[in-house]
Amino acid sequence: MKKLVIVESPTKAKTISKILAGEYTVYSSMGHIIDLPRRKIGVDVEQDFSPTYVVIPGKKKTLSQLKKEAKKSVEIYLATDHDREGEAISWHLKEQLQDKKGKQKFLRVIFHEITPGVIKEAFTHPIGIDQNKVNAQQARRVLDRIVGYFLSPLLWQKVAKGLSAGRVQSVALRLLVEREREIEGFKPEEYWKIEANLKKKIAESLVFSAELDKCEGKKIKIENEKNAQSILMELKKEKYAVSSVEKKERKRKPYPPFITSTLQQDAFNKLRFTARKTMIIAQQLYEGVELGEEGPVGVITYMRTDSVKIADSAINQIREFVNKVYGKQYLPSMPRIYKSKRSAQEAHEAIRPTLISRTPDDIKELLTPEQFKLYELIWKRAVASQMNEAKFLTNSIGIQAGRYLFIATGSVLLFDGFLKVYSISEESSDKQMPDLEKGEILDLVKLIPSQHFTRPPARYSEASLVKILEEKGIGRPSTYAPIIHTLVMRDYVRREKGYFMCTELGIKINDILVEYFPDIIDIQFTANMEEELDKVEEGRLDWVTVLKDFYTPFKKRLDFAKKNLKKEVIKTEEICQLCGSPMVIKWSRRGKFLSCSKFPECRFAKSISSGVKCPADACGGELILRRSKRGAKFYGCSNYPKCTYVSRFLPTDKSDETKEE
C-alpha cells in the first residue's frame, strides 16, 4: 500500500524522507499551492465573505505532480507546519487531491521538531485537520485582502500609483511615525551632575566615585551651570562622612528559552540579524542541515511560537548536561518552569535544540557561519534556562557632605550561575568599592561637574519594534518579520544605522490612514482583532461574525474617504524641459520625483536631485537618492548610464563608502 507524505519545503521533505527510510514517498508542495486570486478581490462580501481560491501562478506543475502521486496512494499524510498557515496548506491540499469516490484516507501529522524519534512517533498517531485553525487563517487572509484591495486603490487615486496599505503593517507604521513625531517635537532640557572622587584616609587607598543625589533629604535637580557652581563652592568646604553602608546579596534569574519574538530581539542585539534573516536561518536549522554521516537533521524545534514551555524530556536532557559539564552547583534542585503569556499557544514548545548534547562547537564546521551563530544563541539560552541564578553582592554607600548626600554603588559577582553560559550585557562590569564603615571620614580627591541634556526617545530598531508589537498584541509570531520587511520594501521606512526612520511617503500614508480610518488602524482595535482570531482558532467564535463586525464600519470609512480625500498637488519653480509647464512633486513606490503638471499630455519626469555634485571627474551630474530592488538606499549619478558612480552615503558624510563600476 503506497503512502504519500506532503510537506511544504524540499529541505523538510529530504530530512523526513531519510527518517522514514523508504516506507513513504515524501513530496514538497513548495509552500502554499492555493490562494486568493492576485488581480481581483476573490471574496464575496455579500455572501458571508465566501472566498474564491485559485491555484497560485507557477504552482500548476507542482499540483499536477501531487495529484499524480495521490492517485497511486491510499494513505496521504499531510505533514505541514503546526500553525494556521500549515493547517490551511494541508486543508487546501486535501481539497485538491481527494478522489471523488473518497478512496484515499487523508491523515494530518503534527510535530515540533524533525528528529527520528519525534517523526516516527507522529506518524504512528496521525489526527484530522483542525478546521478551527483553518477558519482562523481564512479569516486573517480575508481581512487582509479586504483592507488591501479597497485601501490600495484609494491611495493610487489620492497619492500615487503602485502604493499599498496593509491591515497590520499600517498599525506598525503608525507606531513608527508617532515615535518620529515624538523625536521631532522633543525639546532638550539642560541638567547637571556632580560626581565626587573619594578615598579612605590611608595611603594608596582605592579612589572611588559617588554621585550627588539629595539636598536636605530631597532629590536634587541642578538646572544650569550657575546652580552647579554655587553647589560646588559649598561642597569644597564640607567634610565627607559615610552615613550608611548597605550590603545585599542579589540574585539574577535566567531567562526562559526563546520564543519567536525574543529570538528576533536577541539575534538583532547580539548578531545584528534582521528579523527576516533570523527567521530564514532558523527555518534552515529546523528543517534540516547536513551533519556529515548523519545526513540532514533538524537541530532546533519549530521557530514560530509564543510558548516558553519545553518538553519534560528536553528539560531532563538539559539538567543532565548541566550537571555533567558544569557541576552540581550550577543545577537547581528542581526543574525551572516558565509561564507563557495568556494568549500563547501552549500546544507548541519554545525554541530549543533538538539534542542538547549536540553543542555548537560539535557541529560548527558543518554549519554556515550565520547558522552557527544563531544555533549557538539558541543552545546557550536553552541550557541557561535550567541553570542556577547568578549571585551578586551589591554595596550601596551614603556619604554626607553638609546638607548634601552622595550615593556610591558597586556590585561584585559572587557566583556566575547561568551567566557562565549565557551573557547579559548589563551584568558584564563590576564596580569595585573599598570596605567602609558608618561614620568614617573620607578624603575628597576631586569634584567633577558635568553638563547634560535630556534626550529624545530612541527610534525603533528591529529588536525594539518586535518587542513593542508583541507587547501591544499586534500580529503573531509568524507575522513580525513580514511586517517589517513589507514596510521597508514599500519605502515607508528605511534602516539607518540599525534604526528605522520614516520616509516622507510613510508619514504621508500614515496621516491619511489615521485621519480617515482611525478605528481600523487603532492599536487596541488591532490587538482585539488578534484575540478574536485566537478565539476562532479555539472554536469559541465564528469566523464570518468576525469579518462582518470588521467590514461594516470599514465600508463606511472607505466611502467617506472616497468622497472627501483630496489629492494634494505640490507645485515647484522648475519648468518642464519639453513643454515649459510647471513641474510638480509626485510620489511613487520608490519615493518622490518631479513630473510635468500637464501629465498625461506631457510625460516628462525626472528624479529629485540631492544638490550634491557627482565626484566623478568631468561628470557634471548630481547625485540622486535611489533604492535597490531589495530596498537598500544608495546615491547614483543623474548621468547614469554614462556615469556609474554610486555611493551608500553623500560624499559630505564622513562615513562615505563609494565604488565605481
Secondary structure, DSSP 8 states (H G I E B T S, - for coil): --EEEEES-HHHHHHHHHHHTTSSEEEE--S-SEE--SSS--EETTTTTEE--EE-TT-HHHHHHHHHHHHT-SEEEE---SSHHHHHHHHHHHHHH--TT--SEEEE---SS-SHHHHHHHHHS-B---HHHHHHHHHHHHHHHHHHHHHHHHHHHHT-TT----HHHHHHHHHHHHHHHHHHT----EEEEEEEEEE-SSTT---EEEEEEEETTEE--B-SHHHHHHHHHHHTTS-EEEEEEEEEEEEE-----B-HHHHHHHHHHHH---HHHHHHHHHHHHH-EE-GGG-EE--B--S--------HHHHHHHHHHHHHHT-GGGS-SS-------TTS-TTS--B-BS-TTS-HHHHGGGS-HHHHHHHHHHHHHHHHTTS--EEEEEEEEEEEETTEEEEEEEEEEEE-GGGGTS--GGGS---------TT-EEEEEEEEEEEEE-------BHHHHHHHHHHHT-S-TTTHHHHHHHHHHTTSEEEETTEEEE-HHHHHHHHHHHHH-TTTT-HHHHHHHHHHHHHHHTTSS-HHHHHHHHHHHHHHHHHHHHHH-----EEEEEE-TTT--EEEEEEETTEEEEEETTTTTS--EEE-EEEEE--STT---EEEEEE-TTS-EEEEETTTTT--EEESS-TTSTT--EEE-
